[in-house]
Amino acid sequence: MARRRDVNSPLLVAVAPLLLLLLRFCDARIHQLSLKNETRSVIHLNTFGFYANATLEFQMVSLNLPQKTQDSSDQVGFTLAKSRVTGVLSYTAEETEECGLLKSSSVDPLLIFNINLNPPSVHVKVYGENQDSTLSADIENKELKKAPSGTRRKRDAAQQDKVQKKPGEEDENRAADHVGQDAETNGEKTRANVQNAGGEKKAETKEANEETRDGVYTPETVQLNNYSSMNIVLLKHGDKHVEYGFGFNMTMGSLTEGLYTLNFHYCRPRTEVLNTYALSVKIVERNPGGYLSASEIPLPRLYICMAAVFFVAAVIWVYTLMKHRYSVFKIHWLMAALAFTKSISLVFHSINFHFINTEGHPIEGWAVMYYITHLLKGALLFITLALIGTGWAFVKYILSDKEKKIFMIVIPLQVLANVAYIIIESTEEGTSEYRLWKEILFLVDLICCGAILFPVVWSIRHLQEASTTDGKAAMNLEKLKLFRHYYVMIVCYIYFTRIIAIFLKVIVPFQWQWGYEFLVEVSTLVFFVLTGFKFRPASNNPYLQLPQDEEDMEMDEVLTESGALEGISKVKKTSNGRERPRESAL
């Protein structure tokens, strides 16, 4: 074990600075994304599960468009859409030929923020039934169009008109009826956030906007079920390099809670030359209990509970090894190290999620510890599975050339997969690198899962040939049966953690998507337990019944038949250097 620590320590020294560098660019659930020289028509900014009374704070700090776009009719804006199932489906659905800003109807809640440059304003269109959310923003002092979508909305609007006393107080009364004093406070907060996002350009922005909009805009909170459209002030600053900015706060209602996707759209003709643009946004999402998405709230408790279960399983395994120490091989201790590493990794994962939930971002020290243990766990897992499949340390101590090639492929790929996972966790969804590394992780993980099956298949084929050529057919058949069971176990483990779990994430409601992680952890635990049971150090294990020296076995049989060893015991040296007495020859 000391040798293994010495081998891994240079790897940890090399990886730790990379992890710290990645964490500098990650703010977890407080998202700050700055993109430059972008040409994508659709940018998936974020996916988040909102409960009732959850809040979304959005600020477009700056948007710099090419001059040609400012003079053309290209569509630019954002969409906030509720997904029926998961972010996976909504993410693929956005990659259609139709521009998301041109939608004219939607059954599910949908908000379209269309940015108009001449004159500067943000036109908001509201779609969907049971839209009981509230929106706080710098709404322009214009008459808001009431949404003609049901008698209830008409009745609410009529009651609101009766309460109004003066035409000039229309907006103020509407805000007071639906939200009260807190709504006005939120609106002022939104206005202040948007203006502060510009930094030193705040005074210039306000002055330019007053020249464009005659200095008239009012912070206000509105109930979305009463309106089908509205205009939000678009701040403009700069002469040569014109930049735009706006912001809003949104509070989810009980009828609109769900999984939402926030996308940026830059719609232009396909024949048009792809001019680059720059975008900077800040997104803060909160549920009533913290910063975690609805599907992630149970994860800290889940991970700490599973860490305790894995730790208990590891202790039981070590107790078993100590009880049968004369039948223990090196790989048994490697399996114990894997179980303890898995438990420690889950502990750090739980702590990492806890701080994300309370602070909105991970604590660098805990996050680095989690990534290191996660990397070690992944490497130990595939190395252990491959070694068991080859039969190393049980019946042989030298790997064949093709088995060595498997390790030369699996180990670097597993390191790459873990690096890809770390980059995904530390990168905003809106960056172009995020999707690339996500695809790399999926592909490399499948390759590793397929590669560890080859040693098992080779061992099964070797045992099939050996059972027909030597005189130990019965024992080889027992071992062949065990290897077939191990092969089925690996296939089921891959199937449950890579395929079934993904389908579960797609079909379950948004608040139950943590069941994906639960299924993965339970499947891993069951696989560890079954593997340990099949290859436990015991005298009745068919995997360990093959003698290490076939000549000794044949000589024992001859001498036993002649009666020369009657009442005499033989001392046999085990793989760990200890000596234990063998049974009497007769």
C-alpha positions in Angstrom: 0.0 0.0 0.0 2.9 2.4 0.7 4.1 1.9 -2.9 0.7 2.8 -4.3 0.7 6.0 -2.2 4.1 7.0 -3.6 2.8 6.4 -7.2 -0.3 8.5 -6.8 1.2 11.4 -4.9 2.8 13.0 -8.0 -0.5 12.7 -9.7 -2.2 14.5 -6.9 0.4 17.2 -6.8 -0.1 17.8 -10.5 -3.9 17.8 -10.4 -4.4 20.0 -7.3 -3.3 23.3 -9.0 -5.6 22.5 -11.9 -8.5 22.0 -9.6 -7.8 25.3 -7.8 -7.6 27.1 -11.2 -10.9 25.7 -12.3 -12.7 26.6 -9.1 -11.7 30.3 -9.6 -14.1 30.4 -12.6 -17.0 28.6 -10.9 -19.6 30.4 -8.7 -21.9 27.4 -8.6 -25.5 28.6 -8.2 -24.5 32.2 -8.4 -23.7 32.3 -12.1 -21.5 34.9 -13.7 -21.0 34.2 -17.3 -18.9 36.4 -19.7 -18.7 35.4 -23.4 -16.7 37.0 -26.1 -16.4 36.5 -29.8 -19.5 34.3 -29.8 -21.3 33.2 -33.0 -23.8 30.7 -31.6 -27.5 31.3 -32.3 -28.6 29.6 -29.1 -26.8 29.6 -25.8 -28.2 27.4 -23.0 -27.5 29.5 -19.9 -28.9 27.4 -17.1 -31.4 24.8 -16.0 -32.9 25.0 -12.5 -35.8 23.5 -10.6 -38.0 26.1 -8.8 -40.4 25.4 -5.9 -43.2 27.8 -5.0 -41.8 31.2 -3.7 -38.4 30.5 -5.3 -36.7 33.5 -6.8 -34.8 34.2 -10.0 -32.6 37.3 -10.2 -31.3 38.0 -13.7 -29.1 40.8 -14.9 -27.8 41.3 -18.4 -24.7 43.2 -17.4 -23.7 44.0 -21.0 -24.6 43.0 -24.5 -22.4 44.1 -27.4 -23.8 43.5 -30.8 -22.2 44.1 -34.2 -23.2 47.3 -36.0 -25.0 45.3 -38.7 -27.3 43.7 -36.2 -28.2 47.1 -34.7 -29.4 48.3 -38.1 -31.1 45.0 -39.2 -34.1 43.1 -38.2 -32.3 40.2 -36.5 -34.0 38.9 -33.4 -32.1 39.0 -30.1 -33.3 38.1 -26.6 -33.9 35.5 -23.9 -36.5 32.8 -23.2 -37.4 31.4 -19.9 -39.4 28.2 -20.5 -40.8 25.5 -18.2 -39.9 22.0 -19.2 -42.6 19.3 -19.1 -40.1 16.6 -18.0 -36.4 17.5 -17.7 -33.7 19.8 -18.8 -32.4 17.1 -21.2 -35.6 17.2 -23.3 -35.9 21.0 -23.2 -32.2 21.4 -24.1 -32.6 19.3 -27.3 -35.9 20.9 -28.1 -34.3 24.3 -28.3 -32.0 23.2 -31.1 -34.6 23.4 -33.7 -34.7 25.5 -36.9 -37.4 27.7 -35.5 -36.2 30.8 -33.5 -37.4 30.6 -29.9 -38.2 34.3 -29.9 -40.8 33.9 -32.6 -43.1 31.5 -30.7 -46.7 32.8 -30.5 -48.2 30.2 -28.1 -47.3 27.8 -25.4 -49.3 25.6 -23.0 -46.5 25.6 -20.4 -45.3 28.8 -18.8 -43.0 30.7 -21.2 -41.5 34.2 -21.0 -39.9 35.8 -24.1 -37.7 38.8 -23.6 -37.2 40.3 -27.1 -34.6 43.0 -27.1 -35.5 46.0 -29.4 -32.6 48.3 -30.2 -34.5 51.1 -32.0 -35.9 52.4 -29.8 -34.1 50.6 -26.9 -36.6 48.5 -24.9 -37.2 44.9 -23.9 -40.6 43.6 -25.1 -41.8 40.8 -22.8 -44.4 38.3 -24.0 -46.1 36.0 -21.5 -47.6 32.6 -22.4 -48.9 29.6 -20.6 -51.9 28.8 -18.4 -52.0 29.2 -14.6 -49.2 31.8 -14.8 -49.3 33.0 -11.1 -45.7 34.2 -10.9 -44.7 37.8 -10.3 -42.1 39.8 -12.2 -40.2 42.8 -10.8 -38.5 45.1 -13.2 -38.1 48.7 -14.5 -41.3 48.6 -16.5 -41.8 51.5 -18.9 -44.6 53.9 -18.2 -46.9 52.6 -20.9 -50.3 51.0 -20.8 -50.0 47.3 -20.3 -52.1 45.0 -22.4 -54.3 42.7 -20.4 -54.1 39.0 -21.3 -57.5 37.7 -22.8 -57.1 34.2 -21.6 -60.1 33.2 -19.4 -62.9 34.7 -17.5 -61.1 34.6 -14.3 -58.4 37.0 -15.6 -61.1 39.3 -17.0 -62.9 39.3 -13.6 -59.6 40.1 -11.8 -58.9 42.9 -14.2 -62.4 44.3 -13.8 -62.1 44.3 -10.0 -58.8 46.0 -10.3 -60.3 48.8 -12.5 -63.0 49.4 -9.9 -60.3 50.0 -7.2 -58.4 52.5 -9.3 -59.1 56.1 -8.4 -57.0 58.1 -10.8 -55.6 57.3 -14.2 -52.2 58.4 -13.1 -52.2 55.9 -10.2 -53.0 52.9 -12.4 -49.5 51.3 -12.1 -49.2 52.1 -8.4 -52.5 50.5 -7.5 -51.9 47.4 -9.5 -48.6 46.9 -7.7 -50.3 47.5 -4.3 -53.1 45.1 -5.0 -51.0 42.1 -6.0 -47.8 42.4 -4.1 -47.9 45.2 -1.5 -44.9 47.0 0.0 -42.5 44.1 -0.5 -43.1 44.3 -4.3 -42.1 47.9 -4.4 -38.9 47.1 -2.5 -38.1 44.2 -4.9 -38.6 46.5 -7.9 -36.3 49.2 -6.4 -33.7 46.4 -5.7 -33.9 45.2 -9.3 -33.4 48.7 -10.6 -30.4 49.3 -8.4 -28.8 46.0 -9.3 -29.2 46.7 -13.1 -27.7 50.1 -12.7 -24.8 49.0 -10.5 -24.0 46.2 -13.0 -22.6 48.8 -15.3 -20.1 50.0 -12.6 -18.6 53.3 -13.6 -21.0 53.6 -16.5 -24.0 54.0 -14.3 -24.2 57.8 -14.6 -23.6 57.6 -18.4 -26.2 54.8 -18.7 -28.9 56.8 -16.9 -28.2 60.0 -18.8 -28.3 58.2 -22.2 -31.4 56.3 -21.2 -33.2 59.6 -20.1 -32.4 61.1 -23.5 -33.9 58.1 -25.2 -36.9 57.5 -23.0 -37.5 61.0 -21.8 -36.4 59.9 -18.3 -39.7 58.1 -17.5 -39.5 54.5 -16.1 -41.0 53.1 -12.9 -39.8 50.1 -10.9 -42.8 47.9 -10.5 -43.9 44.3 -9.7 -46.7 42.8 -11.7 -48.7 39.6 -11.6 -48.0 37.7 -14.8 -51.5 36.2 -15.1 -53.0 39.6 -15.7 -50.8 40.6 -18.7 -49.8 39.2 -22.0 -47.0 41.7 -22.8 -45.1 44.6 -21.3 -42.0 46.6 -21.9 -38.9 46.8 -19.7 -36.4 49.6 -19.9 -33.2 48.7 -21.8 -30.2 50.6 -20.6 -27.8 51.9 -23.3 -24.4 53.3 -22.8 -21.3 54.0 -24.9 -20.8 55.8 -28.1 -18.4 53.8 -30.3 -18.9 50.5 -28.5 -22.5 50.5 -27.6 -23.6 48.1 -24.8 -27.0 47.3 -23.5 -28.3 46.0 -20.1 -31.4 45.2 -18.2 -32.6 43.0 -15.4 -35.6 41.5 -13.6 -36.5 39.6 -10.5 -39.1 36.8 -10.7 -40.9 34.9 -7.9 -42.5 31.6 -8.7 -46.0 30.8 -7.8 -47.5 27.5 -6.6 -48.9 26.8 -10.0 -45.8 27.5 -12.0 -43.2 25.7 -10.0 -41.1 23.3 -12.1 -37.9 22.9 -14.1 -37.0 26.0 -16.1 -34.4 26.6 -18.8 -33.0 30.0 -19.5 -31.6 30.5 -23.1 -30.2 33.3 -25.1 -31.2 33.6 -28.7 -29.5 35.4 -31.6 -31.8 34.7 -34.6 -30.5 35.7 -38.0 -30.8 34.3 -41.6 -28.6 31.3 -42.4 -27.0 33.1 -45.4 -25.9 36.0 -43.2 -22.3 36.3 -42.3 -21.7 35.2 -38.6 -20.6 38.3 -36.9 -19.3 37.9 -33.3 -21.0 39.4 -30.3 -20.2 39.6 -26.5 -22.5 38.8 -23.6 -22.2 39.1 -19.9 -24.9 38.0 -17.5 -25.4 37.3 -13.8 -28.0 34.8 -12.6 -28.9 34.1 -9.0 -31.4 31.3 -8.3 -32.8 30.5 -4.9 -35.3 28.0 -3.5 -36.9 28.6 -0.1 -34.4 26.3 1.5 -31.2 27.5 -0.2 -29.4 27.8 -3.5 -29.8 24.2 -4.6 -32.2 23.2 -7.4 -35.3 21.3 -6.4 -33.8 18.0 -7.5 -30.6 18.6 -5.6 -32.0 19.6 -2.2 -32.0 15.9 -0.9 -28.5 15.2 -2.2 -26.4 16.3 0.9 -28.4 13.9 3.1 -28.3 11.2 0.5 -24.5 11.3 0.1 -23.8 11.4 3.8 -26.1 8.4 4.5 -24.6 6.4 1.6 -21.1 7.3 2.9 -22.0 5.8 6.3 -23.3 2.6 4.5 -20.1 2.3 2.4 -18.0 2.8 5.5 -19.8 0.1 7.4 -19.4 -2.3 4.4 -15.7 -1.5 4.2 -15.2 -2.2 8.0 -17.1 -5.5 7.6 -14.9 -6.4 4.6 -11.7 -5.6 6.6 -13.0 -7.8 9.5 -13.5 -10.6 7.0 -10.0 -10.2 5.7 -8.5 -10.4 9.1 -10.6 -13.4 10.0 -9.4 -15.3 6.9 -5.9 -13.8 6.7 -4.3 -17.0 5.3 -6.5 -16.8 2.2 -6.1 -13.1 1.6 -4.5 -11.7 -1.5 -3.3 -8.3 -2.4 -6.3 -7.5 -4.5 -8.6 -8.1 -1.4 -6.9 -5.1 0.3 -7.2 -3.1 -3.0 -11.0 -3.8 -2.8 -11.0 -2.5 0.8 -9.1 0.7 -0.3 -11.8 1.2 -2.9 -14.6 0.9 -0.4 -13.0 3.4 2.0 -12.2 5.8 -0.8 -15.8 5.7 -2.0 -17.0 6.5 1.5 -14.6 9.4 1.9 -15.5 10.8 -1.6 -19.2 10.8 -0.7 -18.5 12.6 2.6 -16.7 15.4 0.7 -19.4 15.4 -1.9 -22.1 16.0 0.8 -20.0 18.8 2.4 -19.5 20.4 -1.0 -23.3 20.4 -1.7 -24.0 21.7 1.8 -21.9 24.8 1.2 -23.3 25.4 -2.2 -26.8 25.3 -0.7 -25.9 27.7 2.1 -23.4 30.0 0.4 -24.3 29.7 -3.2 -20.8 28.6 -4.1 -18.4 25.8 -3.0 -15.6 26.3 -0.5 -12.4 25.7 -2.5 -10.7 23.4 0.1 -13.7 21.0 0.4 -14.3 21.1 -3.3 -10.6 20.2 -4.1 -10.7 17.3 -1.6 -13.9 16.0 -3.2 -12.4 16.1 -6.7 -9.2 14.4 -5.5 -11.0 11.5 -3.8 -13.4 11.3 -6.8 -10.5 10.9 -9.1 -8.9 8.3 -6.9 -12.2 6.4 -6.5 -12.7 6.3 -10.3 -9.2 5.0 -11.0 -9.4 2.4 -8.2 -12.8 1.2 -9.4 -11.8 0.3 -12.9 -8.3 -1.0 -12.0 -9.9 -3.3 -9.4 -12.6 -4.6 -11.7 -10.0 -5.2 -14.5 -7.7 -7.0 -12.1 -10.4 -9.3 -10.8 -11.4 -10.0 -14.4 -7.9 -11.1 -15.3 -7.5 -13.3 -12.2 -4.5 -11.3 -11.0 -3.2 -12.3 -7.5 -5.7 -15.1 -7.2 -4.2 -17.6 -9.6 -1.5 -15.7 -11.4 0.9 -12.8 -10.7 1.9 -11.9 -14.3 -0.5 -10.2 -16.8 -0.4 -11.1 -20.4 0.5 -8.5 -23.1 -3.1 -8.0 -24.2 -4.2 -7.6 -20.5 -1.4 -5.0 -20.0 -2.7 -3.1 -23.1 -6.2 -3.0 -21.5 -4.7 -1.2 -18.4 -2.7 1.1 -20.6 -6.0 2.1 -22.3 -8.3 2.1 -19.3 -6.2 4.1 -16.8 -5.5 7.1 -19.0 -9.1 7.2 -20.2 -10.4 7.0 -16.6 -8.1 10.0 -15.7 -9.5 11.8 -18.7 -13.1 11.0 -17.7 -12.5 12.3 -14.2 -10.8 15.5 -15.5 -13.8 16.0 -17.9 -16.2 15.6 -14.9 -14.3 18.1 -12.9 -14.3 20.6 -15.8 -18.1 20.1 -16.2 -18.7 20.7 -12.5 -16.5 23.9 -12.6 -17.8 25.4 -15.9 -20.9 27.4 -16.6 -23.4 25.7 -18.8 -23.4 28.6 -21.3 -19.8 28.2 -22.3 -19.0 26.3 -25.5 -16.5 24.1 -23.7 -19.3 22.7 -21.4 -21.0 20.7 -24.0 -17.8 19.5 -25.5 -16.5 18.1 -22.2 -19.9 16.6 -21.5 -19.8 14.6 -24.7 -16.2 13.6 -24.0 -17.1 12.3 -20.5 -20.0 10.3 -21.9 -17.9 8.7 -24.7 -14.8 8.0 -22.5 -17.0 6.5 -19.7 -18.6 4.1 -22.2 -15.2 3.1 -23.6 -13.9 2.3 -20.1 -17.0 0.3 -19.2 -16.6 -1.7 -22.4 -12.9 -2.2 -21.9 -13.1 -3.8 -18.5 -15.4 -6.5 -20.0 -12.6 -7.8 -22.3 -10.5 -9.4 -19.5 -13.5 -11.2 -18.2 -14.4 -12.5 -21.6 -10.8 -13.7 -22.2 -10.8 -15.5 -18.8 -14.1 -17.2 -19.6 -12.8 -18.4 -23.0 -9.6 -19.6 -21.4 -11.5 -21.6 -18.8 -13.7 -23.1 -21.4 -10.7 -24.3 -23.3 -9.0 -25.5 -20.1 -12.0 -27.5 -19.0 -11.8 -29.7 -22.0 -8.0 -30.2 -22.1 -6.8 -30.9 -18.5 -7.8 -33.2 -15.8 -9.5 -30.6 -13.6 -12.6 -30.1 -15.6 -15.0 -30.0 -12.6 -13.0 -27.3 -10.8 -12.5 -25.2 -14.0 -16.3 -25.4 -14.7 -16.9 -24.0 -11.2 -14.6 -21.2 -11.8 -16.1 -20.7 -15.3 -19.5 -20.4 -13.7 -18.2 -17.7 -11.2 -16.7 -15.7 -14.1 -19.9 -15.8 -16.0 -21.7 -14.5 -12.9 -19.1 -11.7 -12.6 -19.6 -10.8 -16.3 -23.3 -10.5 -15.7 -22.8 -8.4 -12.6 -20.6 -5.9 -14.5 -23.1 -5.7 -17.4 -26.0 -5.1 -14.9 -23.9 -2.5 -13.1 -23.2 -0.6 -16.3 -26.8 -0.9 -17.4 -28.3 0.4 -14.2 -25.8 3.3 -13.6 -25.5 4.4 -17.2 -28.8 3.6 -19.0 -31.6 2.9 -16.5 -30.5 5.9 -14.4 -30.6 8.2 -17.3 -34.1 7.1 -18.3 -35.2 7.5 -14.7 -33.9 11.1 -14.8 -36.0 11.7 -18.0 -39.3 10.3 -16.9 -39.7 11.3 -13.3 -41.0 14.8 -12.1 -38.4 17.5 -11.5 -38.5 17.3 -7.7 -37.8 13.5 -7.8 -34.8 13.6 -10.1 -32.5 13.0 -7.2 -33.6 9.4 -7.6 -31.1 9.2 -10.4 -28.2 9.6 -7.9 -29.9 7.3 -5.4 -30.2 4.6 -8.0 -26.5 5.0 -9.0 -25.3 4.8 -5.4 -27.5 1.9 -4.5 -26.4 0.0 -7.6 -22.8 0.7 -6.8 -23.3 -0.6 -3.2 -25.0 -3.8 -4.4 -22.3 -4.4 -7.0 -19.6 -4.0 -4.3 -21.3 -6.3 -1.9 -21.9 -9.0 -4.6 -18.3 -8.7 -5.8 -17.0 -9.1 -2.3 -19.2 -12.1 -1.6 -18.2 -13.9 -4.9 -14.5 -13.3 -4.3 -14.4 -13.4 -0.5 -11.3 -15.1 1.1 -12.7 -18.5 2.1 -11.6 -22.1 1.8 -14.9 -23.0 0.0 -14.6 -20.3 -2.6 -14.2 -22.1 -6.0 -12.2 -19.1 -7.3 -9.5 -19.9 -4.7 -9.4 -23.7 -4.9 -7.0 -24.0 -7.7 -3.5 -24.8 -6.4 -0.6 -22.5 -7.2 1.7 -25.4 -8.1 0.1 -28.0 -10.3 3.1 -30.4 -9.8 2.5 -30.4 -6.0 -1.2 -31.3 -6.6 -0.3 -34.2 -8.9 2.4 -35.5 -6.4 -0.1 -35.3 -3.5 -2.5 -37.5 -5.5 0.1 -40.1 -6.2 1.4 -40.2 -2.6 -2.1 -40.3 -1.2 -2.9 -43.4 -3.2 0.2 -45.2 -2.1 -0.4 -44.3 1.6 3.1 -42.8 2.1 1.8 -39.6 3.6 -0.7 -41.2 6.0 -1.0 -38.9 9.1 1.5 -36.4 7.8 0.6 -32.7 7.2 2.2 -30.4 4.7 3.1 -26.7 5.2 2.2 -24.4 2.3 3.4 -20.8 2.0 0.6 -18.4 1.1 0.8 -15.4 -1.2 1.3 -13.0 1.6 4.4 -14.8 2.9 2.8 -16.6 5.8 2.8 -20.3 6.3 -0.3 -22.2 7.1 -0.8 -26.0 7.5 -2.6 -27.9 4.8 -5.0 -30.7 5.5 -3.7 -34.2 6.1 -3.0 -36.0 3.0 -5.4 -38.7 4.0 
